[in-house]
């Protein structure tokens, strides 16, 4: 039940971020200032497509064509095209994992980026404590109680090195902004939902506690990233839009 609650909360929060993101991106494209937008999107898009590509390999799908980053006028920034055997349970259930591959690649890249720039910051401890509080206090109370801890950690990082903190926020917000599947990804993943549900029932029926706990931990980590970086993502989008308007006014 906790995994489902975390999943629904994560999806709801991301839909809110995505709504702002789509509007911001559309305005920037209309203003013909794509370079500003793409400079922020690049790392997140590459991470997103690598997640798809990796799980295509894991589930033995044949990748026919891919591009990690190729901005197109229609808004497409990258793609991974693949084929599979629809009679294979393993390859069919793989469609769901391929769909959500960007979540795993985004979490991994975020962890690598953070540990590289801030080796002394123990974010795993923060997530572990939050996970424990969720089990004891519930979802809302846990994040409310831990909000101050996350804010204090950010202030310590900023005071330690302002420039590195700004760079970290810029890169992290790019990753998180593209960490969830797109609408096209979700459509492609629908073909494996039935097989995936059979797998979930099997896991719960056999009581694979380690897998269940791992799923909970991933959801806590992802939701924590969304909650802590949502404001920065929107702020960067607003900054880009404001800069575009200023530049366009100067041209006039």
N, C-alpha and C positions, 0 to 999 in steps of 0.2 A: 504493500500500500504506500509506503514511504517513497519508493522509487517512482510510482505513478504520480504522486503528489509533486515530487521534485520535477518530473518530466513536464507535467502540465504547467507548473509555475514558470519553468525555464522557457517553454514555448510561448507562453503569454507575454513574458517580458521581452523576448526576442521579437515578437510581432510588433510590439510598441516601438522598439529600436528600428526595426526594418521599415516601419511606416515613415518615420522621420528620415531615414536613410534614402528611401526611394524619392521622397519629395526634394531632399537636398540635392541628390545626384541629378535629378531631372532639371532642376533650376540651373545647375552649373553647366550641364550639357547644352541647354538652350542659350546660355550666355557664351557658348563656344570657348570655355575655359577648361577643357578636358585635362590639360596637362597638370593643373593643380589637383584635380580630383584623382587622376591616375597615380600621381606621385605618392598619394596617401594609400591608395588601394593596392598597389603592386604586391607588397609582401603578403597581405591577406589573401589575395587571389591565388598567388602561387601556392600558399599553404593549403588553400581550399582544394585546388585541383590535384595536388600531391596526395591528399587524403583519398580522393576518388581513385587515383591511379594505383595507389598501394593496395587497396582492398580489391581492385580488379585482379591484381596479381595473386593475392591471397586466395580468392575464390575462383581462380582459373578462368576468368573471363578473358577473351581475346581483345586487346586494345587495338582498334583499327586506325585511330587518329587521335591526337591530343595536342593541346597547346596550353602551357602553364600561364601564359599571359599574352593576350593579343586583343587589345581593345578594338571593338567594332562599333560602327555608327548606330547599330540597333541596341547597344547597351551590353552586349555579350563581352565578357572580359577574358574568358578562358573556357576550355571544354575538354572532356575526355569521352570519346566515343568508343563503345565496346559491344561485343557480341557474346552470347552465352547459349548453352544447351538448356532449353526450357523443360526438358524431361529429367534434368538432374536436380534433386532436392538441394544439394550443396550449393550449386551455382544459382538456383532460384533464391534461396535464403540470402545469398551473397548480395542480391540487389539492395536489400535493406541496409546492410553494412556499407556498401558502396555509397548509398545515399547519404548516410551519416558519417562517412569517412572524414569529412572536414572537421568534425567535432574532435576526433582523436588526433588528427595531425595538428589542429590548432592548439589543443591542450599541450601536446608534446612540444611544439615549437615555442609556446608561451613559457613553458617550464625551462627549456634550454636557454631562451633569451634572458629570462629573469635570473637564473643561476649564473649566467655568464656576466651580466652587468652588475648583479648584486649577490655575490657568493655568500655574504654574511647574513642575508635575509632569509629566514626560514619560513617560506610561505606554506610548506607542507604542514608545519605545526599549526598555522592559522586555520588551514582547511580541516585538519584533523579535529581541532577544538570545535570548529563550527559543526562538523558532522556529529560529534558527541552531543553538542547542545541541541541539535535538531531531534535526536533520539529522545533526549530528556525533556525538552521544553516545547517542542513543536517547531514548525517551519518559520512562522512569523516572529515568534519570540526570540528564536536563535539568531536570526539575521539582525534583528533590532539590537540585541545585546552585543553582537560582534561588530556592528557598524563602527563603533568608536575605536575598536582595536584596529580595524582596517585603515581608518582615517589617520590614526596616530602613526601607523607604519608608513603611510604615504608622506606624512610630515617629516618623519625621520629621514626618509630617502631624499626628500627635496632639500632638507637642510644639509645633508651630507654632500650632495652634488646636484645643483639645480639643472645644469645642462644635461647631465646624464639622465636625470629624472624626466625631463621634457622629451628626450629622445626615446626613453623607455615607454612613456605614455603614448607617443606618436606611433611607435611600432606595435605596441600591444593593442591599441585601439583598432589598428588596421586589421590585425589578426582576428580579434573578437568580432569586428564588424562583418567578417566573412566566414565565421566559424560554423554557422548553421546552414543546412541545405537550402537551396533556392527552390522556387516553385517547380521548375523543370526537374530538379533532383527528386523532389517528393513524388512527382508523377512517375518518374522512372522506378522509384522504389516501391510503388504500389503493387507491382507484379510479384514482389516477394513477401508481401504482408502475410498472406495465408500460411506460407511455409514458416515464416518467422514466429507467428502465433503458436504453431505446433511446437517449435523449439522452446518458446517461453513456458508453455504448459509443462513440457518435459522437464525443464530446469526446476520449476517450482514443485512439480510432483516428486522429483528425486531429491529435492531439498539441497541443491548445490549452494550452500551458504556462502562460499567464497565468491562465486560468480555474482550472487545477489548483492553482497557487500561491495564488490568491485563496481557494479552498476550504480549503486547508491553514491559511492565516492566520486565517480565520474560526474554524476548529476550535481552533486554539491560543488565540485570544483568549477564546473561550467556555469552554474547559477551564480556562484561567488564572483566569477570573472565578469559576467554580464552586469551584475548589480554594482560592482566596484568601478567598472569602466564605462557604463552607459552614459554617465554625465560627460565624461571626456570625449566620447564618440560624438555626441550631439554638439558639444562645444567646438570641436574641430570642424564639423560640418558647417556650423554657423559662421565660424571664422573664415572658412574657405569661401562661402557664399558672400560674406561681407567684403572680403578682399576682391572678389570678382566684380561686385557692384562698384567698388571704388575705382578699380582699373578701367571699367567700362565708362564710368563718368568722366574720367580723365581723358579718355580717347575722344569723347564728345566735345 
